């Protein structure tokens, strides 16, 4: 498959109002990064749901809990973290048995059992698995590196990553800023100042440190894939699968948050009877944000 001719997939993101756009332009630095060949693969990894859900509750793809077997967990641990060279760059999860080219082919299929399996596992892990700071040996060495010390800073950044399907968003990996080091600094509670021109900014030394931490996230993700703890069982996941993913929690979600999410999605299903899908995008995102919030 020629990735240069592959169709680019994207997941939903709410449109900004003119006021929001003007505010973002004042607050953000926007880069002029060109697209690389691997950006097409990144777009596919970040993209399409296995089957796009319709608006009504009866069409939720994952209204019931999903079964995660020991074999599924073993399969997930064989996956690997790969770096996607597009925009700011970011890691993505690739099934261990596939090359990146063969993986891209899966996104061209009307239905892919492999993507469906990965979607269930990513969602279950991000909501229910526990992952702690500490030293980890990597079963799959990356860039010649066979181990990583995962720090509390790494955990905070992993919880702040902005996901699209099985990939971290290359353009805005930690939030809404294309100047992603600002989002990283905020996640780590580091100083963010305002320039004379009205731009948010961080000190050069902080930006350099954030850039280095960002590159380390590929190794952190590999440690997560291999070591995050999830037991076999029946697990609740977002009704729309990884379209409803906001960020990994690194600790199990509580029953109260699941109940609140279910109530919010029930209201959305009723609203879908009289409102357009575009009117429901923000409520869906708000429901997912509350579900994935870490207290």
Backbone torsions as a table, in degrees:
resi	resn	phi	psi	omega
1	UNK	NA	132.8	177.4
2	UNK	-89.1	108.7	-176.4
3	UNK	-64.6	-23.2	-180.0
4	UNK	-66.3	-24.0	-179.3
5	UNK	-104.7	7.4	-177.6
6	UNK	-73.1	148.5	176.7
7	UNK	-72.7	137.2	-179.8
8	UNK	-89.6	129.3	178.7
9	UNK	-107.4	147.5	173.4
10	UNK	-140.9	148.9	174.1
11	UNK	-91.4	170.8	-173.8
12	UNK	-69.2	146.0	168.5
13	UNK	-144.1	130.5	-176.3
14	UNK	-62.5	140.7	177.9
15	UNK	-69.9	143.7	178.9
16	UNK	-87.4	144.0	172.2
17	UNK	-71.5	166.2	179.2
18	UNK	-59.9	-39.6	179.2
19	UNK	-63.0	-43.7	179.6
20	UNK	-64.1	-39.7	179.2
21	UNK	-62.1	-43.9	-179.8
22	UNK	-65.3	-39.2	178.5
23	UNK	-63.9	-44.9	179.6
24	UNK	-60.9	-39.2	-178.8
25	UNK	-64.4	-34.0	179.0
26	UNK	-74.4	-31.8	-172.1
27	UNK	-94.5	-20.4	-171.7
28	UNK	-110.9	152.1	164.6
29	UNK	-91.3	132.8	177.6
30	UNK	-111.3	128.5	-177.5
31	UNK	-90.5	162.3	177.6
32	UNK	-109.3	39.4	-176.1
33	UNK	-66.1	135.5	177.1
34	UNK	-83.9	162.4	179.1
35	UNK	-83.6	133.2	175.5
36	UNK	-95.8	171.6	178.0
37	UNK	-60.3	-37.8	-177.6
38	UNK	-75.8	-7.8	176.8
39	UNK	-65.4	-29.4	177.6
40	UNK	-66.1	-42.9	175.2
41	UNK	-62.4	-41.6	178.2
42	UNK	-59.6	-40.5	179.4
43	UNK	-64.0	-39.2	179.6
44	UNK	-69.6	-43.2	179.8
45	UNK	-63.6	-31.5	-177.8
46	UNK	-84.1	-1.1	-159.6
47	UNK	-104.5	-110.7	-156.3
48	UNK	-65.2	140.4	169.5
49	UNK	-67.2	159.1	178.6
50	UNK	-60.9	-40.3	171.4
51	UNK	-147.7	124.1	-175.7
52	UNK	-69.6	125.9	-176.5
53	UNK	-73.8	149.6	174.6
54	UNK	-88.9	-179.1	-170.5
55	UNK	-79.4	-35.5	-172.8
56	UNK	-72.7	153.3	-177.6
57	UNK	-59.3	-36.2	-177.7
58	UNK	-64.9	-14.4	-178.6
59	UNK	-100.3	1.4	175.2
60	UNK	-58.3	133.3	-177.1
61	UNK	-75.3	-26.3	-175.8
62	UNK	-131.9	53.6	178.3
63	UNK	-67.5	-32.4	178.5
64	UNK	-98.4	160.9	176.7
65	UNK	-62.3	154.9	179.8
66	UNK	-108.6	147.2	179.8
67	UNK	-86.8	127.1	175.0
68	UNK	-116.7	113.7	-178.4
69	UNK	-94.5	166.3	177.1
70	UNK	-58.7	-35.3	178.4
71	UNK	-64.9	-35.4	177.4
72	UNK	-65.4	-42.5	-180.0
73	UNK	-63.8	-42.6	177.5
74	UNK	-61.7	-39.0	179.7
75	UNK	-65.8	-42.3	179.5
76	UNK	-63.2	-37.9	-179.4
77	UNK	-68.0	-15.9	176.4
78	UNK	-87.4	-7.5	178.3
79	UNK	-68.7	165.5	-178.2
80	UNK	-133.7	154.7	176.3
81	UNK	-94.8	125.8	178.6
82	UNK	-122.9	148.8	-178.0
83	UNK	-92.6	130.3	178.7
84	UNK	-101.4	119.2	-177.1
85	UNK	-89.0	75.4	173.0
86	UNK	-142.0	147.9	-179.3
87	UNK	49.7	-119.5	-179.8
88	UNK	-81.5	-11.6	-174.8
89	UNK	78.1	145.7	179.5
90	UNK	-170.4	159.2	178.4
91	UNK	-79.9	159.9	173.9
92	UNK	-141.5	158.1	179.0
93	UNK	-95.9	125.4	-179.8
94	UNK	-120.8	130.6	176.0
95	UNK	-55.3	137.6	-171.1
96	UNK	-62.1	-29.1	-174.8
97	UNK	-85.1	-3.8	-173.2
98	UNK	-112.7	144.0	165.2
99	UNK	-74.7	166.0	178.6
100	UNK	-64.2	-34.4	178.1
101	UNK	-65.3	-45.6	179.1
102	UNK	-66.0	-33.8	177.4
103	UNK	-63.4	-42.8	178.7
104	UNK	-59.2	-34.1	179.4
105	UNK	-60.6	-34.3	-178.2
106	UNK	-60.4	-30.2	-178.1
107	UNK	-77.3	-11.1	176.8
108	UNK	-90.4	-7.4	-178.2
109	UNK	-84.4	146.3	176.9
110	UNK	-63.2	-36.5	176.5
111	UNK	-144.2	129.3	-178.1
112	UNK	-123.5	109.4	176.0
113	UNK	-57.1	-33.4	179.9
114	UNK	-65.6	-46.8	178.8
115	UNK	-66.5	-36.4	177.8
116	UNK	-62.9	-40.7	178.0
117	UNK	-65.2	-46.1	180.0
118	UNK	-62.9	-40.8	179.2
119	UNK	-59.5	-47.4	179.8
120	UNK	-59.5	-42.1	-177.4
121	UNK	-71.1	-44.0	178.1
122	UNK	-58.1	-45.8	-178.5
123	UNK	-65.4	-44.3	-179.2
124	UNK	-65.0	-42.8	178.6
125	UNK	-63.5	-46.1	-174.9
126	UNK	-65.6	-25.4	179.4
127	UNK	-96.2	-28.8	-167.6
128	UNK	-124.4	-12.8	-177.3
129	UNK	-83.5	152.5	175.3
130	UNK	-108.1	142.3	-179.6
131	UNK	-147.7	128.3	-173.0
132	UNK	-117.9	159.5	170.9
133	UNK	-65.5	152.6	179.4
134	UNK	152.3	177.1	178.3
135	UNK	-86.5	133.4	-178.7
136	UNK	-131.0	129.8	168.1
137	UNK	-81.8	137.2	-178.7
138	UNK	-94.8	121.7	176.7
139	UNK	-64.3	-34.5	178.0
140	UNK	-109.4	99.5	179.3
141	UNK	-60.3	142.0	180.0
142	UNK	-121.3	128.9	178.0
143	UNK	51.1	36.7	-179.9
144	UNK	77.4	6.5	-177.4
145	UNK	-104.7	128.4	-174.2
146	UNK	-111.3	3.5	-179.3
147	UNK	-157.6	159.1	175.0
148	UNK	-149.6	142.2	170.7
149	UNK	-93.6	106.2	178.9
150	UNK	-81.5	119.3	-176.2
151	UNK	-98.4	165.5	172.8
152	UNK	-55.9	-32.3	176.6
153	UNK	-63.3	-43.4	177.9
154	UNK	-59.7	-41.7	179.4
155	UNK	-62.7	-44.7	179.0
156	UNK	-60.7	-40.2	179.7
157	UNK	-70.5	-39.2	178.0
158	UNK	-60.9	-39.8	177.8
159	UNK	-66.6	-21.2	-178.8
160	UNK	-94.9	-4.8	-176.7
161	UNK	-65.0	143.9	-177.0
162	UNK	-103.2	109.0	-172.4
163	UNK	-97.8	147.4	169.5
164	UNK	-131.1	101.9	-175.7
165	UNK	63.7	-130.5	-177.8
166	UNK	-91.4	20.0	-176.8
167	UNK	-136.5	147.1	169.9
168	UNK	-74.0	137.4	-178.2
169	UNK	-58.6	117.0	-177.7
170	UNK	-66.5	-28.9	-175.0
171	UNK	-82.4	-44.0	-179.1
172	UNK	-132.1	77.9	-170.5
173	UNK	-69.3	-19.9	-175.0
174	UNK	-128.3	14.5	-178.8
175	UNK	158.4	-135.6	-174.4
176	UNK	-104.7	-7.8	-174.7
177	UNK	-91.8	132.6	170.4
178	UNK	-70.4	-28.1	169.7
179	UNK	-81.0	76.2	-166.0
180	UNK	-65.2	-21.0	179.2
181	UNK	-60.5	-27.1	177.5
182	UNK	-68.0	-44.7	176.6
183	UNK	-60.5	-41.6	179.2
184	UNK	-62.2	-45.5	-179.9
185	UNK	-60.4	-42.0	178.9
186	UNK	-64.8	-40.3	178.9
187	UNK	-61.6	-31.0	-179.5
188	UNK	-97.4	5.8	178.5
189	UNK	59.4	41.8	175.5
190	UNK	-98.0	158.6	-174.7
191	UNK	-64.4	134.1	171.4
192	UNK	-124.3	125.2	-177.1
193	UNK	-112.5	174.1	179.9
194	UNK	-116.1	127.3	-178.9
195	UNK	-76.3	171.3	178.9
196	UNK	-63.0	-26.3	179.4
197	UNK	-88.2	1.3	176.3
198	UNK	92.0	12.3	178.5
199	UNK	-92.2	140.5	168.8
200	UNK	-72.1	143.0	-178.3
201	UNK	-154.4	162.4	175.2
202	UNK	-125.2	159.9	179.3
203	UNK	-62.9	152.7	-178.6
204	UNK	-56.0	-41.7	-178.3
205	UNK	-65.6	-35.1	176.9
206	UNK	-69.5	-42.7	179.5
207	UNK	-61.2	-42.1	178.5
208	UNK	-63.4	-39.7	178.5
209	UNK	-66.9	-39.6	178.6
210	UNK	-65.2	-39.5	178.1
211	UNK	-60.3	-42.3	179.5
212	UNK	-66.2	-41.9	177.9
213	UNK	-64.2	-38.0	179.7
214	UNK	-59.9	-43.4	179.4
215	UNK	-65.3	-30.4	-179.7
216	UNK	-71.7	-16.4	-175.2
217	UNK	-65.6	-22.0	174.0
218	UNK	-62.0	-41.0	-179.4
219	UNK	-74.7	-35.8	176.1
220	UNK	-62.5	-43.9	179.6
221	UNK	-62.9	-39.1	178.0
222	UNK	-63.9	-40.9	176.6
223	UNK	-62.8	-38.3	177.5
224	UNK	-63.6	-48.3	-179.3
225	UNK	-56.1	-42.6	-173.8
226	UNK	-83.2	-22.3	-168.3
227	UNK	-128.8	-13.3	178.3
228	UNK	-58.8	140.6	-170.3
229	UNK	-98.3	120.5	176.1
230	UNK	-144.4	129.8	179.8
231	UNK	-90.0	150.9	172.7
232	UNK	-58.7	147.5	179.0
233	UNK	159.9	-168.2	176.7
234	UNK	-98.7	122.2	-172.2
235	UNK	-126.2	137.1	172.0
236	UNK	-72.3	135.4	172.8
237	UNK	-134.9	165.7	179.4
238	UNK	-55.9	143.5	-175.3
239	UNK	-57.6	-32.4	-179.1
240	UNK	-102.7	23.3	177.3
241	UNK	63.5	-139.5	-175.1
242	UNK	-77.5	-0.8	166.1
243	UNK	-67.0	-23.7	180.0
244	UNK	-97.4	6.5	179.8
245	UNK	-75.5	132.6	174.5
246	UNK	-109.2	-51.3	-179.5
247	UNK	-167.6	155.5	176.3
248	UNK	-72.8	142.9	-179.5
249	UNK	-84.9	-35.2	-173.9
250	UNK	70.8	5.7	169.7
251	UNK	-154.8	153.2	-173.8
252	UNK	-62.9	144.0	177.4
253	UNK	-74.0	151.5	-179.2
254	UNK	-87.9	157.9	-179.2
255	UNK	-62.6	-34.4	-179.4
256	UNK	-66.0	-39.1	179.2
257	UNK	-67.6	-37.8	177.1
258	UNK	-63.9	-43.6	180.0
259	UNK	-62.8	-40.7	178.7
260	UNK	-64.4	-40.8	178.1
261	UNK	-62.4	-46.2	-179.7
262	UNK	-60.4	-40.2	178.2
263	UNK	-65.3	-42.7	-179.9
264	UNK	-64.0	-41.1	-179.4
265	UNK	-71.5	-29.5	174.4
266	UNK	-64.8	-40.5	176.3
267	UNK	-64.4	-41.7	178.8
268	UNK	-61.8	-40.2	179.1
269	UNK	-61.6	-38.1	177.6
270	UNK	-69.9	-40.9	179.2
271	UNK	-64.0	-28.7	-178.6
272	UNK	-64.4	-19.8	179.7
273	UNK	-71.2	-23.0	-175.1
274	UNK	-127.5	-8.1	-177.8
275	UNK	-118.0	158.2	179.0
276	UNK	-76.8	157.9	178.0
277	UNK	-56.6	-34.6	-179.8
278	UNK	-62.3	-30.7	179.6
279	UNK	-72.7	-14.3	-174.5
280	UNK	-101.6	-5.1	-176.5
281	UNK	-62.2	-51.9	-177.6
282	UNK	-63.4	-45.5	176.4
283	UNK	-58.2	-36.7	177.6
284	UNK	-65.2	-43.3	179.2
285	UNK	-64.2	-42.1	179.2
286	UNK	-62.0	-39.4	177.9
287	UNK	-63.4	-40.6	-179.2
288	UNK	-70.9	-39.2	178.8
289	UNK	-58.8	-45.3	179.9
290	UNK	-65.9	-36.7	-180.0
291	UNK	-64.9	-41.2	-174.4
292	UNK	-92.1	-4.9	-178.4
293	UNK	-60.0	138.5	-179.8
294	UNK	-104.1	121.4	-179.8
295	UNK	-89.3	NA	NA
